[in-house]
Amino acid sequence: MTKPPPELLEFLYRHDPAVQSLALGLRKVVLEEMAPCHEYIFEMRSKVLEKRSKIALVYGPTERVIKDGICIISVFTKHVNLGFQRGVDLDDANGVLQGTGKAFRHISLKKLSELDRPEIRRYLRQARKRAGLRRTRRPTADDVVTRVKKTPPKQSAWPRTMW
């Protein structure tokens, strides 16, 4: 599969190594199940505390991943979530998916060993199939189109000119 872009590694450097490994491991699982697909990576900073940020990796069938997204990896300080935009439509017989909203559902992961949970791949396959995303016989790195939104530099609180 595709190597993580340097920008993603840059976003992750502030996180604990265990969370970094978990995020990259989950990304690998998602790409194995979703390719060919589009991937959009960006960082959202907290306005309250500058050190806090959430990294989002969104996956979808088209370049309009925010609108047409199938799933999202959200990287937090102590855990990683795998979310499904239409998770309410997924077959969740064991009640693993969390959330109470109209459509979105997620799974929280805290340990690398949790990536082996079979329901993760099962939900990814269901979501891909529901979105009409076709699989090629053997996914390659070229099957994933990655875009990264660069975080703008921090703006000074003072105006550029005083007059």
C-alpha positions in Angstrom: 0.0 0.0 0.0 0.9 3.6 -0.1 3.4 5.2 2.3 2.1 7.9 4.6 2.8 11.3 3.2 5.4 13.4 5.1 2.7 15.9 6.1 0.8 13.2 7.9 3.9 12.2 9.8 4.4 15.9 10.6 0.9 16.2 12.0 1.4 13.0 14.1 4.7 14.0 15.7 3.0 15.7 18.6 1.2 12.6 19.6 2.3 9.7 21.8 4.2 7.0 19.7 1.5 4.5 20.6 -1.2 6.7 19.1 1.0 7.4 16.1 1.4 3.6 15.5 -2.4 3.1 16.0 -3.3 5.8 13.5 -0.9 4.6 10.8 -2.0 1.0 11.4 -5.6 1.9 11.1 -4.8 3.9 7.9 -3.2 0.8 6.4 -6.3 -1.3 7.2 -8.6 1.3 5.8 -6.6 1.6 2.6 -6.5 -2.2 2.2 -10.3 -2.3 2.3 -11.2 0.9 0.5 -8.7 1.3 -2.4 -9.2 2.5 -5.0 -10.3 5.7 -3.2 -9.6 9.3 -2.4 -7.9 10.3 0.9 -8.0 13.8 2.3 -5.8 14.5 5.4 -6.1 17.7 7.5 -5.5 18.9 11.0 -8.0 20.8 13.1 -6.6 22.9 15.9 -8.5 23.7 19.1 -9.1 27.4 19.6 -9.0 26.9 23.4 -5.6 25.2 23.6 -3.1 25.5 20.8 -1.4 22.2 21.8 -4.6 20.2 21.2 -5.4 19.2 17.7 -7.4 16.5 15.9 -6.1 14.9 12.8 -8.7 13.7 10.3 -8.2 11.3 7.4 -11.3 11.1 5.3 -12.0 8.5 2.6 -14.4 8.5 -0.3 -15.0 7.4 -3.9 -14.5 10.8 -5.4 -12.3 13.9 -4.9 -15.2 15.4 -3.0 -14.4 13.3 0.1 -16.1 15.7 2.6 -19.4 15.4 0.7 -19.1 11.9 -0.6 -17.1 10.5 2.3 -17.5 6.9 3.4 -15.3 6.8 6.5 -13.0 8.9 8.6 -10.1 8.3 10.9 -9.9 10.8 13.7 -6.7 10.9 15.7 -7.0 12.3 19.3 -4.5 12.6 22.1 -5.1 9.2 23.7 -7.1 7.3 21.1 -8.2 6.9 17.4 -11.7 6.7 16.1 -12.9 5.0 12.9 -16.1 6.8 12.0 -18.7 6.1 9.3 -20.7 8.9 7.8 -23.7 6.6 7.3 -22.9 4.3 10.2 -26.6 4.1 11.2 -27.2 2.1 7.9 -24.5 -0.5 8.8 -25.5 -3.9 10.1 -24.3 -3.7 13.8 -25.8 -6.9 15.3 -23.3 -6.9 18.2 -23.8 -3.2 19.0 -20.1 -2.2 18.6 -20.7 1.1 16.8 -21.0 4.1 19.1 -23.0 7.3 18.6 -26.5 8.7 18.9 -26.6 11.1 16.0 -28.9 10.8 13.0 -26.3 9.1 10.8 -22.7 9.1 12.1 -21.3 6.1 14.1 -17.8 5.3 15.2 -15.5 2.8 16.9 -12.9 4.0 19.4 -9.5 2.2 19.4 -6.9 2.6 22.1 -4.5 -0.3 21.5 -2.7 -1.6 18.4 -4.0 -5.1 19.1 -7.6 -3.8 18.5 -6.8 -3.5 14.7 -7.3 -7.2 14.5 -10.9 -7.0 15.5 -12.8 -8.6 12.5 -15.7 -6.2 12.7 -13.5 -3.3 11.7 -12.9 -4.8 8.2 -16.6 -6.0 8.1 -17.8 -2.5 8.7 -15.4 -1.1 6.1 -16.6 -3.6 3.5 -20.2 -2.8 4.2 -19.7 0.9 4.0 -17.7 0.6 0.8 -20.4 -1.6 -0.8 -23.2 0.8 0.3 -21.3 3.7 -1.3 -20.9 1.8 -4.6 -17.1 1.9 -4.4 -15.7 -0.8 -6.8 -12.6 -2.8 -6.0 -9.8 -3.7 -8.4 -8.4 -7.2 -8.2 -5.1 -6.1 -6.7 -5.1 -2.6 -5.1 -1.8 -0.7 -5.7 -0.4 2.6 -4.3 -1.7 4.3 -7.4 -5.2 3.4 -6.5 -5.2 6.0 -3.6 -5.3 9.7 -4.5 -4.1 11.6 -1.4 -4.5 15.3 -0.7 -3.2 17.0 2.4 -4.5 20.4 3.6 -1.6 22.3 5.0 -2.2 24.0 8.3 -1.7 27.8 7.8 1.0 29.4 9.9 -0.2 30.8 13.2 -1.3 34.4 12.8 -0.2 37.1 15.3 -2.9 38.4 17.6 -1.8 42.0 16.7 -2.9 43.7 13.5 -0.3 44.0 10.8 -0.4 47.8 11.0 -1.3 50.0 13.9 -2.7 52.8 11.8 
